[in-house]
Amino acid sequence: MHLTIKIAATRTKPADAGYKTPDFILVRVGGESSAASGFPDPGDWLSRWDLVCLAAILIVRALVQDIRKRTTKIRSSLSKTRREGRKERMADWLEHSVQVEVEAPIEFVWSLWSDLEQMPRWMKWIEEVKIPEDNPELSFWTLNTGGLQFTWKSRILKMIPNQIIQWESIDGLPNQGAIRFYDRKDSSIVKLSISYAIPGILGKIMDNLFLGRAVESTIKADLERFREYALRVKSNPF
């Protein structure tokens, strides 16, 4: 009985001069010796045990490749699910971006905003901001409007003097945003960008459009109050 098996060969090194690495080998099991196509040396034969080991290696390799493919598909599916989840969550967020020009040097404008605990002076809904002495990158906020109170803890993500203050909440009311500063030589531009999750209680009593307009109108008024406050402090520094 003769059994001929065709086995793909993997090239692991360049072929020597005058010898071309075969793309496959033909192995004959049983019977008398005869030339095997693809072998550089007709006398090189594989025993039955060699074939069993080789077959096992090929099976394991095929299984590993299959597992890798399945793992890749699972990871892709999980990544897609996470992206869709983020989109669904972000659908309940509102975003606003407003700015104001202040007739004051950017260093002066920056000094007022960078002192976060002073923000209730010009932000109508912000009742209190507290910064722990042992960790100035954190801040605790209290918002109060219409008898409704919300609190959150924020973390500073980026603070570059005279350029940007960026934050995100890490507890409480979900929100994130940035205050950017632009030098106009004789004046400064302050741009406030903020996004926040709609509190469940507000979502039940008013629609997103109305809430968004109310918040944006308030933020614009806040920046105007800041402009007036900054000019007042500039004129009367003491």
Secondary structure, 3 states (H helix, E strand, C coil): CCEEEEEECCCCCCCCCCCCCCCEEEEEECCCCCCCCCCCCCCCCCCHHHHHHHHHHHHHHHHHHHHHHHHHHHHHHHHHHHHHHHHHHHCCEEEEEEEEEECCCHHHHHHHHCCHHHHHHCCCCEEEEECCCCCCCEEEEEEEECCEEEEEEEEEEEEECCCEEEEEEEEECCEEEEEEEEECCCCEEEEEEEEEECCHHHHHHCCHHHHHHHHHHHHHHHHHHHHHHHHHHHHCCC
